[in-house]
Amino acid sequence: MSMTDFETYPDAMKPLWTNDGYSQGISSAAFLKGEQWGDWNGRLVVSFLGIGFGGTPLGQRINVINLAADGPTIRDITEMPLSMGSARFRGLVMGPDGALYVANDEGQIQRFTAQ
Amino acid sequence: MRRAVLFTMTIALGLSQAQAGDIEAGKNLYASNCAQCHGPTAKGMASFPSLIGRDADYTQSRLETYRAGEKVGANSGLMIPNAKNLSDEDIVNLVVFLSSKS
């Protein structure tokens, strides 16, 4: 389902990414920053709440998106491995310590670091 | 007379099996069908209610109501398709699993 109504607003900005057309409750996004993230330094992380309703696959993941430095192009998208299992991820924010702090719908806040 | 006695025993056996339920089967069904909204510990999240500490009869009757396609509450549109394919046995298994966590 496209969020942007191009019939009414033909000049609207086109989305860089459409999640394969799925509505899966995209909830938050942040840029990973710092050498501690290795290859993931500068990657965009995006979280999903989706409960998997009406034939839509379950969301509940964090994607890691590699954006080209010189323009709005996506080079690659991967899924973050989650050692503690999946959840309804609600918020992502970089901490001052260089870790990624992740809030989920069960009221937990988890601290993610690169291995 | 003998036939009548046998009949009564069969009914009694059927009931006790249904009431016992299978906690392990309920746990597996919960993990695959319910946990994504009600949470891995069934304590609920966002607009999805906790299922812990509920009366077993209440949980069973709610699931049967949703299975029948009847609306009760704001999330009926989510629950009706989820409950549609549950068997009586599935419902009892879910109820005994949830009761065991309370």
Backbone of each chain as ProteinMPNN parsed JSONL, in Angstrom:
{"seq_chain_A": "MSMTDFETYPDAMKPLWTNDGYSQGISSAAFLKGEQWGDWNGRLVVSFLGIGFGGTPLGQRINVINLAADGPTIRDITEMPLSMGSARFRGLVMGPDGALYVANDEGQIQRFTAQ", "coords_chain_A": {"N_chain_A": [[0.846, -1.192, 0.0], [0.707, 2.047, -1.0], [1.889, 4.992, 0.573], [1.872, 7.492, -0.455], [-0.078, 9.69, -2.328], [-0.049, 9.855, -5.51], [-1.734, 10.581, -7.531], [-3.278, 12.757, -6.687], [-1.214, 14.395, -5.85], [0.993, 14.857, -7.952], [3.59, 15.786, -7.997], [4.775, 14.977, -5.706], [7.346, 13.863, -3.458], [9.09, 10.956, -4.312], [9.123, 7.794, -2.658], [12.107, 6.43, -1.202], [12.242, 3.844, -0.554], [9.971, 1.11, -0.281], [9.297, -1.026, 1.321], [8.613, -3.431, 0.041], [5.971, -2.991, -0.547], [4.504, -3.698, 1.646], [2.477, -3.079, 4.525], [3.739, -2.81, 7.485], [3.947, -1.611, 9.935], [6.125, 0.346, 10.343], [8.248, 1.844, 12.648], [10.372, 3.366, 13.763], [13.558, 5.002, 13.239], [17.127, 5.202, 12.897], [20.516, 6.394, 12.613], [23.368, 4.379, 12.663], [26.31, 5.148, 14.365], [29.795, 5.503, 14.49], [33.037, 3.935, 14.871], [32.962, 1.547, 16.179], [30.933, 0.079, 15.153], [31.845, -1.078, 12.912], [31.565, -2.363, 9.656], [28.975, -1.542, 9.607], [28.89, 1.087, 10.341], [27.383, 4.18, 9.949], [25.154, 3.124, 8.726], [21.608, 2.972, 8.131], [19.195, 2.154, 10.478], [16.073, 0.532, 10.798], [12.995, 0.071, 12.394], [10.304, -2.298, 13.101], [6.873, -2.89, 13.947], [4.898, -4.644, 13.203], [2.168, -6.985, 13.342], [1.488, -9.033, 11.684], [-1.009, -9.396, 10.049], [-3.948, -10.3, 8.233], [-2.782, -11.64, 6.026], [-0.431, -10.287, 5.574], [3.065, -10.552, 6.021], [4.68, -11.161, 9.205], [6.002, -8.363, 10.939], [8.058, -6.983, 13.146], [10.936, -6.713, 13.381], [14.343, -5.541, 12.825], [15.69, -3.649, 10.334], [18.695, -3.193, 8.468], [19.973, -0.693, 6.624], [21.866, 0.088, 3.824], [22.86, 3.002, 2.643], [23.774, 4.808, -0.279], [26.574, 7.0, -0.243], [26.703, 9.225, -1.837], [24.231, 9.996, -2.738], [20.601, 9.629, -2.871], [20.278, 6.569, -2.79], [19.621, 3.124, -2.387], [21.844, 0.683, -1.424], [21.906, -1.812, -0.27], [20.005, -4.061, 1.786], [19.751, -5.496, 4.932], [18.797, -7.823, 7.549], [18.822, -7.272, 10.988], [20.507, -9.483, 13.143], [18.987, -10.989, 15.972], [19.695, -11.695, 19.099], [18.147, -11.95, 21.36], [15.679, -12.562, 20.514], [12.586, -11.843, 18.729], [10.466, -8.892, 18.713], [7.846, -6.422, 19.287], [9.108, -3.766, 18.009], [9.565, -0.488, 18.999], [10.974, 1.949, 19.289], [14.083, 3.452, 18.246], [17.263, 4.613, 19.147], [20.404, 6.296, 19.042], [22.818, 5.997, 21.578], [24.795, 8.092, 23.856], [27.018, 6.618, 24.405], [27.63, 5.258, 22.158], [26.221, 2.948, 21.673], [23.25, 1.249, 20.469], [20.047, 2.01, 21.489], [17.097, 0.305, 22.173], [13.651, 0.34, 22.24], [10.829, -1.614, 23.157], [7.438, -2.893, 22.736], [6.717, -4.229, 25.005], [7.571, -2.757, 27.021], [10.239, -2.817, 27.522], [13.655, -1.718, 27.496], [16.405, -2.12, 25.512], [19.926, -2.535, 25.139], [21.918, -2.336, 22.385], [24.883, -3.562, 20.993], [27.695, -3.766, 18.741], [29.049, -6.91, 17.789]], "CA_chain_A": [[0.0, 0.0, 0.0], [1.544, 3.248, -1.068], [1.477, 6.067, 1.474], [1.825, 8.765, -1.171], [-1.132, 9.755, -3.33], [0.553, 10.533, -6.658], [-2.793, 11.12, -8.401], [-3.607, 14.096, -6.201], [0.023, 15.176, -5.724], [1.937, 14.238, -8.892], [4.962, 16.251, -7.769], [5.242, 14.541, -4.385], [8.627, 13.171, -3.443], [8.93, 9.498, -4.385], [9.841, 7.146, -1.552], [13.356, 5.744, -1.526], [12.046, 2.425, -0.263], [8.546, 0.901, -0.009], [9.087, -2.261, 2.097], [7.928, -4.388, -0.849], [4.542, -2.704, -0.579], [3.824, -4.178, 2.854], [2.23, -2.219, 5.678], [4.19, -3.63, 8.619], [4.138, -0.809, 11.143], [7.454, 0.939, 10.526], [8.058, 2.624, 13.869], [11.457, 4.257, 14.148], [14.775, 4.878, 12.441], [18.298, 5.907, 13.435], [21.772, 6.068, 11.945], [24.447, 3.859, 13.507], [27.47, 6.035, 14.225], [30.99, 5.139, 15.253], [33.882, 2.862, 14.339], [32.645, 0.284, 16.859], [29.948, -0.663, 14.365], [32.533, -1.725, 11.777], [30.949, -2.136, 8.337], [27.64, -0.949, 9.78], [29.014, 2.511, 10.665], [26.677, 5.016, 8.983], [23.954, 2.465, 8.188], [20.302, 3.369, 8.673], [18.43, 1.032, 11.043], [14.635, 0.818, 10.762], [12.304, -0.946, 13.202], [8.936, -2.676, 12.698], [5.969, -3.386, 14.983], [3.824, -5.412, 12.557], [1.674, -8.206, 13.984], [1.217, -10.078, 10.704], [-2.467, -9.528, 9.985], [-4.577, -10.263, 6.909], [-1.914, -12.142, 4.97], [0.848, -9.576, 5.585], [4.018, -11.247, 6.896], [5.014, -10.544, 10.486], [7.077, -7.366, 10.945], [8.825, -7.314, 14.358], [12.346, -6.895, 13.037], [15.103, -4.302, 12.587], [16.451, -3.729, 9.087], [19.909, -2.374, 8.377], [19.954, -0.228, 5.239], [23.11, 0.699, 3.358], [22.568, 4.069, 1.682], [24.945, 5.348, -0.982], [27.0, 8.253, 0.382], [26.639, 10.358, -2.77], [22.883, 10.277, -3.236], [19.567, 8.808, -2.256], [20.158, 5.245, -3.399], [19.84, 2.025, -1.448], [22.766, -0.321, -1.958], [21.702, -3.149, 0.292], [19.21, -4.115, 3.013], [19.835, -6.771, 5.649], [18.034, -7.86, 8.782], [19.704, -7.382, 12.151], [20.296, -10.701, 13.939], [18.513, -10.619, 17.303], [19.987, -12.818, 20.0], [17.12, -12.082, 22.405], [14.392, -12.865, 19.889], [11.846, -10.769, 18.095], [9.527, -8.145, 19.562], [7.276, -5.256, 18.614], [10.098, -2.716, 18.244], [8.866, 0.796, 18.917], [11.859, 3.11, 19.166], [15.525, 3.251, 18.113], [18.023, 5.856, 19.297], [21.818, 6.117, 19.37], [23.19, 6.521, 22.89], [26.068, 8.82, 23.899], [28.1, 5.632, 24.53], [27.836, 4.601, 20.867], [25.355, 1.777, 21.547], [21.896, 1.53, 19.991], [19.045, 1.695, 22.505], [15.904, -0.175, 21.485], [12.471, 0.19, 23.103], [9.784, -2.441, 22.553], [6.072, -2.702, 23.221], [6.523, -4.836, 26.318], [8.091, -1.81, 28.0], [11.664, -3.057, 27.772], [14.657, -0.987, 26.72], [17.581, -2.973, 25.391], [21.128, -1.865, 24.634], [22.532, -3.157, 21.343], [26.245, -3.211, 20.591], [28.217, -4.654, 17.698], [29.883, -7.994, 18.328]], "C_chain_A": [[0.883, 1.245, 0.0], [0.998, 4.341, -0.154], [1.215, 7.352, 0.699], [0.802, 8.712, -2.295], [-0.616, 10.556, -4.531], [-0.486, 11.061, -7.644], [-3.133, 12.545, -8.011], [-2.372, 14.993, -6.182], [1.102, 14.586, -6.636], [3.384, 14.655, -8.668], [5.529, 15.801, -6.419], [6.553, 13.769, -4.502], [8.397, 11.657, -3.451], [9.704, 8.839, -3.245], [11.087, 6.422, -2.058], [13.168, 4.235, -1.43], [10.578, 2.219, 0.113], [8.261, -0.393, 0.752], [8.309, -3.298, 1.293], [6.41, -4.191, -0.87], [3.784, -3.147, 0.663], [3.625, -3.064, 3.872], [2.555, -3.032, 6.926], [4.528, -2.801, 9.847], [5.57, -0.352, 11.337], [7.355, 1.949, 11.666], [9.139, 3.654, 14.126], [12.652, 4.031, 13.238], [15.898, 5.663, 13.103], [19.509, 5.529, 12.592], [22.768, 5.528, 12.964], [25.677, 4.733, 13.269], [28.623, 5.512, 15.071], [31.707, 3.939, 14.676], [33.538, 1.509, 14.959], [31.637, -0.557, 16.083], [30.566, -1.316, 13.126], [31.876, -1.354, 10.463], [29.597, -1.436, 8.448], [27.7, 0.527, 10.178], [28.345, 3.344, 9.562], [25.422, 4.383, 8.395], [22.695, 2.986, 8.893], [19.599, 2.118, 9.22], [16.958, 1.448, 11.156], [13.902, -0.305, 11.509], [10.839, -1.117, 12.784], [8.165, -3.256, 13.877], [5.102, -4.544, 14.499], [3.452, -6.754, 13.155], [1.346, -9.304, 12.984], [-0.263, -10.36, 10.576], [-2.94, -9.51, 8.532], [-3.651, -10.662, 5.777], [-0.593, -11.398, 4.84], [1.822, -10.33, 6.488], [4.299, -10.443, 8.166], [6.132, -9.521, 10.301], [8.074, -7.73, 12.043], [10.279, -7.643, 14.058], [13.02, -5.52, 12.972], [15.911, -4.512, 11.31], [17.652, -2.784, 9.149], [20.073, -1.997, 6.913], [21.253, 0.5, 4.92], [22.768, 1.715, 2.271], [23.863, 4.526, 1.012], [25.282, 6.717, -0.409], [26.722, 9.455, -0.518], [25.225, 10.629, -3.293], [21.866, 9.336, -2.645], [19.366, 7.478, -3.0], [20.413, 4.186, -2.336], [20.745, 0.99, -2.109], [22.375, -1.723, -1.527], [20.834, -3.046, 1.553], [19.4, -5.479, 3.652], [18.998, -6.675, 6.914], [18.991, -8.068, 9.949], [19.445, -8.7, 12.885], [19.971, -10.319, 15.385], [18.695, -11.792, 18.256], [18.882, -13.017, 21.035], [15.741, -12.355, 21.815], [13.696, -11.622, 19.392], [10.927, -10.069, 19.093], [8.859, -7.085, 18.707], [8.187, -4.073, 18.935], [9.47, -1.35, 18.002], [9.801, 1.981, 18.701], [13.32, 2.715, 19.083], [16.204, 4.594, 18.334], [19.481, 5.515, 19.635], [22.093, 6.723, 20.732], [24.512, 7.262, 22.83], [27.276, 7.888, 24.007], [28.345, 4.88, 23.231], [27.047, 3.317, 20.699], [23.995, 2.217, 20.995], [20.909, 1.099, 21.071], [17.707, 1.434, 21.822], [14.764, -0.349, 22.487], [11.462, -0.707, 22.408], [8.462, -2.288, 23.295], [5.789, -3.379, 24.553], [7.056, -3.931, 27.419], [9.544, -2.043, 28.337], [12.515, -2.109, 26.942], [15.922, -1.842, 26.712], [18.716, -2.198, 24.75], [21.816, -2.802, 23.658], [23.938, -2.648, 21.064], [26.686, -4.188, 19.506], [29.09, -5.71, 18.348], [31.251, -7.973, 17.686]], "O_chain_A": [[1.698, 1.449, 0.9], [-0.208, 4.585, -0.115], [0.436, 8.2, 1.134], [0.816, 7.795, -3.116], [-0.732, 11.781, -4.564], [-0.168, 11.89, -8.497], [-3.263, 13.427, -8.86], [-2.457, 16.19, -6.458], [2.012, 13.902, -6.168], [4.304, 13.96, -9.099], [6.63, 16.197, -6.038], [6.824, 13.114, -5.508], [7.591, 11.146, -2.674], [10.805, 9.269, -2.905], [11.121, 5.885, -3.165], [13.83, 3.458, -2.118], [9.994, 3.081, 0.769], [7.109, -0.821, 0.825], [7.431, -3.969, 1.836], [5.661, -5.119, -1.175], [2.565, -2.996, 0.735], [4.495, -2.213, 4.056], [1.746, -3.846, 7.372], [5.302, -3.232, 10.702], [6.173, -0.624, 12.375], [6.478, 2.813, 11.655], [8.847, 4.724, 14.66], [12.751, 3.011, 12.557], [15.658, 6.661, 13.783], [19.528, 4.484, 11.943], [22.99, 6.144, 14.006], [26.039, 5.021, 12.128], [28.438, 5.128, 16.225], [31.099, 3.05, 14.08], [33.781, 0.46, 14.362], [31.501, -1.756, 16.324], [29.883, -2.023, 12.384], [31.654, -0.176, 10.181], [29.133, -0.813, 7.493], [26.654, 1.157, 10.337], [28.698, 3.227, 8.389], [24.698, 5.036, 7.643], [22.717, 3.377, 10.06], [19.43, 1.137, 8.496], [16.645, 2.569, 11.557], [14.164, -1.485, 11.279], [10.226, -0.221, 12.204], [8.707, -4.001, 14.693], [4.624, -5.339, 15.308], [4.326, -7.572, 13.443], [0.961, -10.402, 13.386], [-0.728, -11.437, 10.95], [-2.39, -8.784, 7.703], [-3.718, -10.093, 4.688], [0.279, -11.821, 4.081], [1.458, -10.712, 7.6], [4.172, -9.219, 8.192], [7.101, -9.782, 9.587], [8.847, -8.676, 11.892], [10.785, -8.702, 14.427], [12.362, -4.483, 13.053], [16.716, -5.439, 11.218], [17.618, -1.734, 9.79], [20.285, -2.859, 6.061], [21.68, 1.401, 5.643], [22.436, 1.355, 1.142], [24.909, 4.618, 1.653], [24.385, 7.509, -0.12], [26.529, 10.569, -0.031], [25.059, 11.428, -4.215], [22.221, 8.355, -1.992], [18.398, 7.305, -3.74], [21.302, 4.329, -1.496], [20.458, 0.491, -3.197], [22.489, -2.685, -2.286], [20.918, -2.065, 2.293], [19.23, -6.505, 2.994], [18.548, -5.597, 7.301], [19.863, -8.935, 9.901], [18.3, -9.007, 13.215], [20.605, -9.43, 15.953], [17.936, -12.761, 18.218], [18.696, -14.126, 21.536], [14.747, -12.377, 22.54], [14.153, -10.5, 19.607], [10.648, -10.589, 20.173], [9.24, -6.865, 17.557], [8.063, -3.453, 19.991], [8.914, -1.088, 16.936], [9.444, 2.924, 17.995], [13.76, 1.777, 19.748], [15.777, 5.605, 17.776], [19.76, 4.59, 20.396], [21.655, 7.838, 21.017], [25.275, 7.096, 21.879], [28.408, 8.293, 23.742], [29.17, 3.968, 23.191], [27.185, 2.65, 19.673], [23.638, 3.395, 21.048], [20.933, -0.049, 21.516], [17.244, 2.23, 21.004], [14.892, -1.092, 23.46], [11.252, -0.583, 21.201], [8.384, -1.641, 24.339], [4.749, -3.14, 25.167], [7.006, -4.278, 28.599], [10.039, -1.521, 29.336], [12.147, -1.74, 25.826], [16.436, -2.233, 27.76], [18.493, -1.314, 23.922], [22.243, -3.899, 24.018], [24.154, -1.445, 20.918], [26.135, -5.279, 19.365], [29.782, -5.445, 19.331], [32.097, -8.808, 18.008]]}, "seq_chain_B": "MRRAVLFTMTIALGLSQAQAGDIEAGKNLYASNCAQCHGPTAKGMASFPSLIGRDADYTQSRLETYRAGEKVGANSGLMIPNAKNLSDEDIVNLVVFLSSKS", "coords_chain_B": {"N_chain_B": [[-29.616, -52.368, 30.593], [-26.912, -52.679, 31.181], [-25.869, -51.472, 28.924], [-26.625, -48.819, 29.287], [-25.048, -48.034, 31.451], [-22.471, -48.227, 30.405], [-22.581, -46.218, 28.477], [-22.793, -43.908, 30.049], [-20.306, -43.942, 31.268], [-18.596, -43.46, 29.12], [-19.233, -40.856, 28.367], [-18.406, -39.501, 30.691], [-15.649, -39.954, 30.621], [-14.937, -38.661, 28.264], [-15.436, -35.991, 28.932], [-13.581, -35.559, 31.026], [-11.199, -35.753, 29.682], [-11.326, -33.582, 27.936], [-11.336, -31.461, 29.724], [-8.872, -31.702, 30.948], [-6.884, -30.993, 29.061], [-3.967, -30.026, 27.114], [-1.123, -28.798, 28.118], [1.379, -28.352, 26.956], [0.835, -28.452, 24.202], [-0.852, -26.259, 24.087], [0.934, -24.25, 24.77], [2.676, -24.253, 22.552], [0.899, -23.558, 20.516], [0.133, -21.06, 21.42], [2.6, -19.678, 21.199], [2.966, -19.61, 18.428], [0.646, -18.423, 17.405], [-0.402, -16.375, 19.033], [1.436, -14.918, 20.521], [2.664, -12.862, 19.103], [1.118, -10.571, 19.346], [0.015, -10.514, 22.01], [2.283, -10.857, 23.433], [5.373, -12.504, 24.479], [5.184, -13.376, 27.107], [2.537, -13.304, 27.627], [1.521, -11.118, 28.884], [0.469, -8.991, 27.651], [0.512, -6.052, 25.464], [0.778, -2.699, 24.145], [-2.304, -2.062, 22.599], [-3.176, -4.563, 23.086], [-4.571, -6.889, 25.197], [-3.56, -8.149, 28.479], [-3.371, -11.649, 29.159], [-3.119, -12.984, 31.405], [-4.088, -14.261, 34.573], [-6.77, -14.328, 34.087], [-10.11, -15.599, 34.33], [-10.604, -19.001, 33.588], [-12.962, -19.85, 32.31], [-13.839, -17.485, 31.227], [-11.825, -16.819, 29.314], [-12.099, -19.004, 27.618], [-14.766, -18.699, 26.728], [-14.613, -16.25, 25.429], [-12.854, -16.849, 23.288], [-14.417, -18.689, 21.933], [-16.534, -17.073, 21.225], [-15.288, -15.241, 19.468], [-14.487, -17.075, 17.534], [-16.916, -17.763, 16.512], [-17.389, -15.554, 15.049], [-18.405, -13.29, 16.208], [-18.533, -9.925, 17.316], [-16.713, -8.573, 19.968], [-15.49, -6.019, 21.684], [-12.754, -3.729, 20.844], [-10.697, -4.877, 19.324], [-11.79, -6.912, 17.839], [-11.773, -7.32, 15.081], [-9.232, -8.234, 14.644], [-9.094, -10.508, 16.205], [-11.149, -12.258, 15.365], [-10.489, -13.474, 12.756], [-8.197, -14.794, 13.679], [-9.148, -16.64, 15.522], [-10.788, -18.197, 14.08], [-10.126, -20.741, 12.957], [-9.683, -22.386, 15.114], [-9.911, -25.425, 16.947], [-12.177, -27.105, 19.251], [-10.543, -28.47, 20.974], [-8.085, -27.125, 20.635], [-8.753, -24.679, 21.811], [-9.258, -25.4, 24.488], [-6.709, -26.321, 25.139], [-5.193, -23.948, 24.9], [-6.406, -22.463, 26.931], [-5.813, -23.976, 29.26], [-3.061, -23.77, 29.222], [-2.689, -20.957, 29.533], [-3.925, -20.628, 32.007], [-2.152, -22.002, 33.576], [-0.078, -20.274, 33.803], [-0.898, -18.269, 35.398]], "CA_chain_B": [[-29.026, -51.729, 31.786], [-25.458, -52.63, 31.005], [-25.578, -50.494, 27.866], [-26.781, -47.479, 29.876], [-23.881, -47.777, 32.319], [-21.343, -48.012, 29.506], [-22.801, -44.916, 27.865], [-22.474, -42.898, 31.057], [-18.854, -43.933, 31.485], [-17.965, -42.836, 27.951], [-19.445, -39.405, 28.498], [-17.567, -38.996, 31.779], [-14.269, -40.015, 30.149], [-14.791, -37.59, 27.273], [-15.384, -34.705, 29.63], [-12.36, -35.377, 31.8], [-10.111, -35.512, 28.727], [-11.45, -32.218, 27.429], [-10.992, -30.506, 30.773], [-7.462, -31.796, 31.284], [-6.125, -30.187, 28.105], [-2.557, -30.341, 26.907], [-0.424, -27.523, 28.349], [2.48, -28.212, 25.99], [0.225, -28.098, 22.909], [-1.329, -24.885, 24.243], [2.125, -23.387, 24.759], [3.144, -24.157, 21.159], [-0.106, -22.803, 19.761], [0.255, -19.667, 21.874], [3.83, -19.085, 20.65], [2.873, -19.388, 16.98], [-0.556, -17.693, 16.983], [-0.903, -15.342, 19.944], [2.517, -14.168, 21.175], [3.083, -11.672, 18.363], [0.376, -9.412, 19.864], [-0.147, -10.534, 23.465], [3.618, -10.889, 24.018], [5.894, -13.836, 24.806], [4.795, -13.794, 28.457], [1.071, -13.168, 27.664], [1.143, -9.996, 29.754], [-0.137, -7.953, 26.821], [1.279, -4.851, 25.121], [0.019, -1.726, 23.351], [-3.749, -2.198, 22.826], [-3.48, -5.995, 23.191], [-4.677, -7.071, 26.645], [-2.931, -9.265, 29.19], [-4.208, -12.844, 29.255], [-2.731, -13.614, 32.666], [-4.984, -14.015, 35.695], [-8.176, -14.342, 33.656], [-10.873, -16.797, 34.61], [-10.527, -19.939, 32.459], [-14.252, -19.827, 31.594], [-13.886, -16.221, 30.477], [-10.953, -16.938, 28.142], [-12.702, -19.98, 26.707], [-15.981, -18.178, 26.087], [-14.192, -15.204, 24.495], [-12.325, -17.489, 22.078], [-15.56, -19.289, 21.219], [-17.293, -15.957, 20.648], [-14.532, -14.773, 18.298], [-14.522, -18.135, 16.523], [-18.246, -17.688, 15.896], [-17.441, -14.339, 14.235], [-19.141, -12.226, 16.901], [-17.659, -8.854, 17.771], [-16.684, -8.091, 21.357], [-14.309, -5.203, 21.912], [-12.176, -2.966, 19.736], [-9.79, -5.675, 18.502], [-12.509, -8.066, 17.276], [-11.349, -7.508, 13.7], [-7.99, -9.012, 14.669], [-9.292, -11.791, 16.882], [-12.066, -13.166, 14.66], [-9.753, -14.364, 11.844], [-7.24, -15.628, 14.411], [-9.837, -17.708, 16.253], [-11.687, -18.896, 13.15], [-9.768, -22.138, 12.69], [-9.365, -23.129, 16.34], [-10.827, -26.507, 17.315], [-12.507, -27.11, 20.684], [-9.348, -28.952, 21.665], [-7.123, -26.011, 20.634], [-9.189, -23.669, 22.786], [-9.009, -25.937, 25.834], [-5.248, -26.342, 25.344], [-4.766, -22.56, 25.149], [-6.918, -22.034, 28.24], [-5.047, -24.609, 30.357], [-1.715, -23.177, 29.207], [-2.745, -19.617, 30.123], [-4.245, -20.772, 33.43], [-0.954, -22.5, 34.271], [0.85, -19.143, 33.968], [-1.491, -17.274, 36.305]], "C_chain_B": [[-27.516, -51.586, 31.62], [-25.077, -51.554, 29.953], [-25.633, -49.05, 28.423], [-25.564, -47.104, 30.719], [-22.664, -47.432, 31.46], [-21.396, -46.615, 28.889], [-22.377, -43.787, 28.824], [-20.959, -42.788, 31.26], [-18.125, -43.236, 30.329], [-18.067, -41.314, 28.022], [-18.489, -38.817, 29.535], [-16.107, -38.94, 31.336], [-14.003, -38.872, 29.166], [-14.637, -36.236, 27.931], [-14.051, -34.499, 30.338], [-11.174, -35.141, 30.869], [-10.133, -34.072, 28.23], [-10.992, -31.215, 28.476], [-9.505, -30.52, 31.091], [-6.638, -30.908, 30.361], [-4.664, -30.589, 28.06], [-1.774, -29.026, 26.985], [0.649, -27.288, 27.294], [1.95, -27.808, 24.614], [-0.283, -26.655, 22.948], [-0.19, -23.886, 24.176], [2.619, -23.176, 23.33], [2.185, -23.327, 20.313], [-0.042, -21.323, 20.133], [1.445, -18.987, 21.202], [3.672, -18.751, 19.169], [1.699, -18.492, 16.59], [-0.927, -16.478, 17.81], [0.194, -14.384, 20.413], [2.883, -12.889, 20.432], [2.305, -10.422, 18.771], [0.343, -9.384, 21.398], [1.193, -10.668, 24.19], [4.052, -12.281, 24.431], [5.485, -14.316, 26.196], [3.291, -13.644, 28.691], [0.594, -12.03, 28.555], [0.559, -8.828, 28.971], [0.834, -6.843, 26.489], [0.442, -3.996, 24.187], [-1.477, -1.913, 23.638], [-4.151, -3.658, 23.017], [-3.447, -6.401, 24.664], [-3.859, -8.247, 27.193], [-3.906, -10.43, 29.256], [-3.937, -13.598, 30.551], [-3.763, -13.267, 33.739], [-6.456, -13.95, 35.321], [-8.818, -15.662, 34.095], [-10.836, -17.709, 33.374], [-11.814, -19.918, 31.627], [-14.365, -18.582, 30.711], [-13.074, -16.338, 29.195], [-11.569, -17.887, 27.119], [-13.911, -19.385, 25.982], [-15.641, -17.051, 25.103], [-13.685, -15.809, 23.183], [-13.454, -18.104, 21.259], [-16.412, -18.207, 20.55], [-16.612, -15.438, 19.386], [-14.591, -15.804, 17.178], [-15.86, -18.103, 15.776], [-18.417, -16.416, 15.056], [-18.18, -13.192, 14.896], [-18.162, -11.2, 17.466], [-17.836, -8.582, 19.26], [-15.386, -7.318, 21.538], [-13.66, -4.689, 20.642], [-11.304, -3.81, 18.812], [-10.453, -6.914, 17.901], [-12.047, -8.385, 15.858], [-10.048, -8.289, 13.588], [-8.234, -10.413, 15.203], [-10.161, -12.764, 16.093], [-11.319, -14.054, 13.653], [-8.741, -15.268, 12.551], [-7.898, -16.827, 15.074], [-10.619, -18.631, 15.325], [-11.389, -20.39, 13.019], [-9.401, -22.939, 13.933], [-10.393, -24.237, 16.57], [-11.175, -26.362, 18.799], [-11.277, -27.494, 21.5], [-8.281, -27.843, 21.741], [-7.468, -25.004, 21.729], [-8.924, -24.144, 24.206], [-7.509, -25.936, 26.125], [-4.711, -24.941, 25.641], [-5.179, -22.118, 26.553], [-6.111, -22.683, 29.368], [-3.615, -24.069, 30.389], [-1.722, -21.81, 29.895], [-3.049, -19.69, 31.621], [-3.009, -21.205, 34.213], [0.049, -21.375, 34.536], [0.351, -18.141, 35.012], [-1.054, -17.511, 37.75]], "O_chain_B": [[-26.932, -50.534, 31.879], [-24.087, -50.839, 30.105], [-24.813, -48.199, 28.081], [-25.114, -45.959, 30.686], [-21.931, -46.484, 31.741], [-20.382, -45.924, 28.795], [-21.689, -42.845, 28.432], [-20.411, -41.695, 31.402], [-17.154, -42.511, 30.546], [-17.101, -40.595, 27.765], [-17.851, -37.79, 29.305], [-15.405, -37.977, 31.644], [-12.97, -38.206, 29.236], [-13.799, -35.43, 27.526], [-13.458, -33.423, 30.27], [-10.246, -34.413, 31.22], [-9.092, -33.425, 28.118], [-10.332, -30.229, 28.149], [-8.932, -29.494, 31.457], [-5.786, -30.151, 30.826], [-4.195, -31.39, 28.869], [-1.764, -28.242, 26.036], [0.814, -26.173, 26.799], [2.52, -26.947, 23.943], [-0.162, -25.92, 21.968], [-0.328, -22.808, 23.598], [2.943, -22.054, 22.941], [2.606, -22.503, 19.501], [-0.148, -20.448, 19.274], [1.329, -17.869, 20.7], [4.182, -17.732, 18.702], [1.748, -17.855, 15.537], [-1.687, -15.628, 17.346], [-0.061, -13.207, 20.67], [3.358, -11.933, 21.045], [2.791, -9.311, 18.559], [0.611, -8.35, 22.009], [1.243, -10.602, 25.419], [3.217, -13.143, 24.702], [5.442, -15.52, 26.447], [2.814, -13.83, 29.811], [-0.575, -11.973, 28.936], [0.197, -7.802, 29.547], [1.865, -6.698, 27.147], [-0.475, -4.482, 23.524], [-1.879, -1.921, 24.801], [-5.341, -3.962, 23.102], [-2.41, -6.273, 25.315], [-3.521, -9.19, 26.478], [-5.114, -10.234, 29.39], [-4.45, -14.696, 30.771], [-4.249, -12.138, 33.81], [-7.294, -13.563, 36.137], [-8.153, -16.691, 34.211], [-11.017, -17.242, 32.249], [-11.766, -19.962, 30.398], [-14.91, -18.624, 29.608], [-13.56, -16.003, 28.115], [-11.564, -17.618, 25.918], [-14.059, -19.549, 24.771], [-16.294, -16.908, 24.069], [-14.039, -15.342, 22.1], [-13.44, -18.042, 20.03], [-16.939, -18.403, 19.455], [-17.262, -15.221, 18.363], [-14.73, -15.447, 16.008], [-15.928, -18.378, 14.578], [-19.457, -16.218, 14.428], [-18.546, -12.224, 14.23], [-17.115, -11.546, 18.014], [-18.95, -8.389, 19.746], [-14.305, -7.906, 21.545], [-13.96, -5.133, 19.534], [-11.181, -3.491, 17.63], [-9.768, -7.855, 17.501], [-11.939, -9.549, 15.473], [-9.785, -8.929, 12.57], [-7.655, -11.385, 14.717], [-9.934, -13.973, 16.144], [-11.491, -15.273, 13.682], [-8.458, -16.372, 12.086], [-7.297, -17.895, 15.183], [-11.056, -19.709, 15.728], [-12.31, -21.206, 12.974], [-8.87, -24.044, 13.826], [-11.595, -24.02, 16.411], [-10.542, -25.587, 19.516], [-11.007, -26.929, 22.559], [-7.654, -27.649, 22.782], [-6.6, -24.541, 22.469], [-8.424, -23.385, 25.035], [-7.089, -25.591, 27.229], [-3.874, -24.767, 26.527], [-4.405, -21.483, 27.269], [-5.76, -22.008, 30.336], [-3.027, -23.927, 31.461], [-0.87, -21.532, 30.739], [-2.505, -18.916, 32.409], [-2.835, -20.823, 35.37], [0.923, -21.509, 35.393], [1.101, -17.27, 35.452], [-1.457, -16.769, 38.646]]}, "name": "protein", "num_of_chains": 2, "seq": "MSMTDFETYPDAMKPLWTNDGYSQGISSAAFLKGEQWGDWNGRLVVSFLGIGFGGTPLGQRINVINLAADGPTIRDITEMPLSMGSARFRGLVMGPDGALYVANDEGQIQRFTAQMRRAVLFTMTIALGLSQAQAGDIEAGKNLYASNCAQCHGPTAKGMASFPSLIGRDADYTQSRLETYRAGEKVGANSGLMIPNAKNLSDEDIVNLVVFLSSKS"}
